[in-house]
């Protein structure tokens, strides 16, 4: 998944969840951007949101 695509917004809409970004950063490795975010989902189907993100190539870790 590309750092430049609005994956979180797309998934939030389809899973009917709201989200809060608790922390995040964008860094680069060998010139390629990557991002790390801590996000809280509320309402809707949070499990479906995580599954959809993973299916789009986003590495997901539930804490």
N, C-alpha and C positions, 0 to 999 in steps of 0.2 A: 504494500500500500504506500502511496506517495504522501509525503509530509504536506504536500500542497493541496490535497483533496479534503473536502469537508466530511470525512467519514463519521465523525462523532455526531454531527447534526443529522446526517442521513439516517443513521441507526436510531437515534433518539426519536425521530419522527415515526419510523416504521414499527418500533417496539413500544411506542406511546410512553416513553419515560422522559422525565426531566433530569437534567444533570447539573452539577456544580463542579467547576474545576477547582480543586483544592490546592494543587501545585502543578508546576510544569516547567519544562525547559526544552530548548532546541539546541543541539550541538552538531558538530560535524566530525566524521571520521573519513580521512582521505578525501575531503572535499564534498562528501555526501551527507546531507542533513538527516538527522534522526531526532525524534522527539520522545520525551518521557512525560507522562501525565499521571496525576492521581485524581480520579474522578469519583464523585458520589452520585449514584443513580437513585431516583425516587419515583414512586408510582409506576404504573404500567408493568411490563415484564422485563425486569433487569437481567434475568438469566438469558432471555432471548437477545437482549442487546449485546451481552458478552459473546454469545454464540455468533451473532452476525458480525461483530468486529473481528473475531478470530477467522471467520470465513473470508473476510476481506483482506486477510494477511496481516492484521494487527496482532502483535503479541500481547496477550491479555493475562493478567494475574489478579485473581480476586483475593482481597485481603479483608 
